């Protein structure tokens, strides 16, 4: 399989999906004739960002349980069923995996990017840790073989019983520190546009120039919208092959659907270990290039 082609198709498909979602959302502010019912259903599906629904485009995420104990790894299973009601067993590999699982606290703490394994019957399993009591969001990010390249992101809530103290969203910041690495973020995030974000990785004051490829790229970026945890997964335009070195800069073009606060998680690999740097990013309302209806929609 040609990984490079898959990477480009995957990233391009996501950008298009988010752009289309934003455009469709803006158009609902206008007075337009009611479309035919079948078309209305299609638009209703298309206008939502990923990760907000447990069922979308005929695909449904089915966790075996939604309640786990707080702390410690526990066996966790889930399946995805398709439009025919059957468990999906045929996936298109994207970024070296058939399915990417993101788990995060609904207060946007405790981000995890995981890769469960699938058996022949289509059941995904992994040891899963919900580190503390609270409510969590799980996202299954995958491309069913039947959808010919269309990425689907389904979301479901998970629960761990016990006393829960939600953490406030950290203040917006352009720097993040993880395990002795400092990551700086530059760029301006504007809703409805291709926002160029650049992350620069340093350690002990020195630029890190030997970032390792992780799942076919030098970085993976997941952005979650505060308020509803809408999901945006972005990859760098530049792909990474095994043995190549990257850094200190990793660049992304991100299409944030609306203005507001997002928690942005950058996965990068160095010295054989994957780490995640987290940022709170304030996305500005769209400027002159955004459609008028969209600006009005923000209530400004
Ligand atoms: Cu992944």
Boltz pocket constraint, residues with backbone or C-beta under 6 A from the ligand:
constraints:
  - pocket:
      binder: B
      contacts: [[A, 95], [A, 97], [A, 99], [A, 100], [A, 101], [A, 113], [A, 114], [A, 115], [A, 215]]
      max_distance: 6.0
